Amino acid sequence: MCAVQPSTTPAKSVPTPEPVRRKRRRRILSVALLTTLLLPLLTGCLRAQVAMGVSSNDRVSGHLIAAVLPANPKDTGPELKAPQQLAAKIRIESYKQDGYVGSQVYFDDLTFGEVQQLGGLSDQTQGMFNLQFNRTGDKVTLNGRVDLRSVPPLGADMQLSIAFPAKVGTTDGDRDGDSAVSWKLTAGEVNTVKAETSYADPNTRSFAGWAGIVGGITLAVAAIVAVLAYLTRNPTPPWQRSPDKINA
């Protein structure tokens, strides 16, 4: 098992004997990374982390890391590529910290459906990871499944953290306050990700605002129609009629 370097001090890569490296390459398979991101074949200890926040408008923003301890000085770790359809909402940078190398991704203002498209960051290990946000009325549910049975537990650090805009009702993760949940994904197992919260549907809020505007316009039009109807029935106001017609 490779040793994870302390996070407080930048670590130097320790040379590994060639037989050990060959054995490691044979053993380590592709690793799932959170929001449908799955890492390509790796050759060292893993760091796969993502933190995301869900807004009250059903938009998701966050930051994810995919990195390994390098097998040699030229190893730059996993390289990720932004899906074409999300290029305007994603920024990818290289990652170097605590001896790990790889990629980090910043994403902003994704819809629930676009979160699933993050799988396009890596075109390998399809089907190992599934993460879905769903809304029914005011209820929002998160359901996910991460199949890591083919991943050996070689010091892997795989975490998922999500902050919601309201109190989380039920979850199978670890609560970080009322509205945030985290999961530590375990290699060699099938991991589940579940959470449920409730907050107003942004589409319903928009409709309510539009309904109020339409209601105001309707009342104004009704008032105008009433005035026109009165004037049509009484074309000459009483104060403009001749005395003879008034007395008649």
C-alpha positions in Angstrom: 0.0 0.0 0.0 1.3 3.5 -0.9 1.5 6.0 1.9 -0.6 9.2 1.6 1.6 12.3 2.3 0.7 14.7 5.1 -1.4 17.6 3.9 0.5 20.2 5.9 3.9 19.8 4.1 4.4 19.4 0.3 5.7 16.0 -0.3 8.4 14.8 -2.6 7.9 11.8 -4.8 9.6 8.7 -3.4 11.2 6.4 -6.0 9.5 3.1 -6.3 11.3 -0.1 -7.4 10.3 -1.1 -10.9 8.8 -4.5 -9.9 6.5 -2.7 -7.4 5.4 -0.2 -10.1 4.6 -3.0 -12.5 2.6 -4.8 -9.9 0.8 -1.6 -9.0 -0.1 -0.9 -12.6 -1.7 -4.3 -12.9 -3.7 -4.0 -9.8 -5.1 -0.4 -10.0 -8.1 -0.1 -12.2 -10.2 3.0 -13.2 -11.6 5.0 -10.3 -15.0 6.7 -10.1 -14.9 10.4 -9.4 -18.1 11.9 -8.0 -20.5 13.9 -10.3 -20.4 11.2 -13.0 -16.7 11.8 -13.4 -14.7 8.6 -13.6 -10.9 8.6 -13.7 -8.8 6.9 -16.3 -6.3 4.2 -15.4 -4.1 5.4 -12.5 -0.7 4.3 -11.2 -0.6 5.6 -7.6 -2.6 6.6 -4.5 -5.8 8.4 -5.4 -7.3 11.7 -4.5 -10.8 12.1 -5.9 -12.8 14.9 -4.2 -15.7 17.1 -5.1 -17.5 19.9 -3.3 -20.7 21.3 -4.7 -23.4 23.7 -3.7 -27.1 23.7 -4.9 -28.8 27.1 -5.1 -32.5 27.8 -4.5 -32.8 28.2 -8.3 -31.8 24.6 -8.8 -28.3 25.5 -10.1 -25.2 23.6 -9.1 -21.7 25.0 -8.8 -18.5 23.4 -7.4 -15.0 22.2 -7.5 -13.6 18.7 -8.1 -10.1 17.2 -7.9 -8.7 14.1 -9.7 -5.1 13.4 -8.7 -2.6 10.7 -7.9 0.8 10.3 -6.3 3.0 10.2 -9.4 4.7 7.0 -10.4 7.7 8.8 -11.9 8.8 12.5 -12.4 7.1 12.7 -15.8 3.7 11.5 -14.5 1.3 14.4 -14.6 -1.7 12.4 -13.3 -5.2 12.2 -14.9 -5.9 14.8 -17.6 -9.5 15.9 -17.9 -11.3 17.6 -20.8 -14.4 19.8 -20.7 -17.4 18.4 -22.6 -18.2 20.7 -25.6 -21.7 21.3 -24.4 -20.4 22.6 -21.0 -17.3 24.4 -22.2 -18.8 27.8 -21.2 -19.5 26.7 -17.6 -16.3 24.7 -16.8 -12.7 25.7 -16.2 -10.0 23.1 -15.9 -6.6 23.6 -14.3 -3.6 21.4 -13.4 -3.4 20.3 -9.8 -0.3 19.9 -7.7 -0.6 19.7 -3.9 0.7 17.4 -1.1 2.7 15.4 -3.6 -0.4 14.7 -5.8 -0.7 15.7 -9.4 -3.6 15.7 -11.7 -6.5 18.0 -12.7 -9.0 20.2 -10.9 -12.3 21.4 -12.4 -14.4 24.4 -11.5 -18.0 24.4 -12.7 -20.7 27.0 -12.3 -24.5 27.4 -12.8 -25.1 23.9 -14.0 -28.7 22.6 -14.2 -29.6 19.3 -12.6 -29.4 17.7 -16.1 -26.0 19.2 -16.8 -24.5 17.8 -13.6 -24.9 14.3 -15.2 -23.0 15.5 -18.3 -19.9 16.0 -16.2 -19.2 12.3 -17.1 -17.9 13.7 -20.3 -14.7 14.9 -18.5 -13.5 11.3 -18.8 -14.6 8.8 -21.5 -13.6 5.7 -19.6 -15.2 3.4 -17.0 -18.8 4.2 -18.2 -21.6 2.9 -16.0 -19.6 2.8 -12.7 -21.1 6.0 -11.5 -24.5 7.6 -11.5 -25.7 10.7 -9.7 -29.1 12.3 -10.2 -30.9 15.3 -8.8 -34.7 15.1 -9.2 -37.5 17.5 -8.2 -41.1 16.7 -7.4 -43.1 19.8 -6.4 -41.1 21.4 -3.6 -39.1 18.2 -2.8 -35.6 17.7 -4.2 -34.0 14.3 -4.0 -30.4 13.2 -4.7 -29.8 9.5 -5.6 -26.5 8.1 -6.6 -24.6 4.8 -6.9 -20.8 4.5 -7.1 -19.5 1.0 -8.0 -16.0 0.8 -6.7 -15.7 -3.0 -6.4 -12.9 -3.1 -9.0 -10.9 -0.4 -7.2 -8.3 -1.7 -4.7 -8.1 0.2 -1.4 -4.6 1.6 -1.9 -4.9 4.7 0.3 -7.7 6.1 -1.9 -9.1 9.4 -0.7 -12.5 9.7 -2.3 -15.0 12.2 -0.9 -18.2 14.0 -2.0 -19.7 17.0 -0.2 -22.9 18.8 -1.1 -24.5 21.9 0.4 -28.2 22.4 -0.1 -30.2 25.7 0.2 -32.5 24.2 2.9 -32.4 21.7 5.7 -31.7 18.1 4.7 -34.5 15.8 5.8 -33.1 12.3 5.2 -29.7 11.1 4.0 -27.3 8.2 4.2 -24.3 10.5 4.4 -22.6 12.4 7.3 -24.3 15.6 8.2 -22.2 18.8 8.2 -24.8 21.0 9.8 -28.5 21.3 8.8 -28.1 21.7 5.1 -24.8 20.0 4.1 -23.9 16.4 3.7 -20.7 14.5 2.9 -19.8 11.0 1.9 -16.5 9.2 2.1 -16.5 6.7 -0.8 -15.0 3.3 0.0 -12.9 1.4 -2.6 -13.9 -2.2 -3.1 -17.6 -1.6 -2.4 -20.8 -0.3 -4.0 -21.4 3.1 -2.4 -24.8 4.8 -2.3 -25.5 8.6 -2.2 -28.9 9.7 -1.0 -30.3 13.0 0.4 -33.7 14.7 0.4 -34.6 18.3 1.1 -37.5 20.7 0.4 -37.6 24.2 -0.9 -39.8 26.2 -3.3 -39.8 25.2 -6.9 -38.2 28.2 -8.8 -40.5 27.6 -11.7 -43.5 27.9 -9.4 -42.1 31.1 -7.9 -41.7 32.6 -11.4 -45.3 31.5 -12.4 -46.7 33.1 -9.2 -45.0 36.4 -10.0 -46.2 36.3 -13.6 -49.8 35.4 -12.4 -49.7 38.5 -10.2 -48.7 40.7 -13.1 -51.4 39.2 -15.4 -54.0 39.6 -12.6 -53.2 43.3 -12.2 -53.5 43.8 -16.0 -56.8 42.0 -16.0 -58.2 44.2 -13.3 -57.0 47.3 -15.1 -58.6 46.2 -18.4 -61.8 45.3 -16.6 -62.0 48.9 -15.1 -61.5 50.4 -18.5 -64.1 48.2 -20.1 -66.6 49.2 -17.3 -66.0 52.9 -18.0 -66.4 52.5 -21.7 -69.6 50.6 -21.2 -71.0 53.3 -19.0 -70.1 56.1 -21.5 -71.6 54.1 -24.4 -74.9 53.7 -22.5 -74.9 57.3 -21.4 -73.1 59.2 -24.2 -74.0 62.6 -22.8 -73.1 63.2 -19.1 -76.0 64.7 -17.1 -74.2 67.9 -16.4 -73.9 68.5 -20.2 -77.6 67.9 -21.0 -80.2 70.7 -21.6 -82.6 71.6 -18.7 -85.6 70.4 -20.8 -84.0 66.9 -21.4 -83.1 66.6 -17.7 -86.7 67.5 -16.6 -88.1 65.2 -19.2 
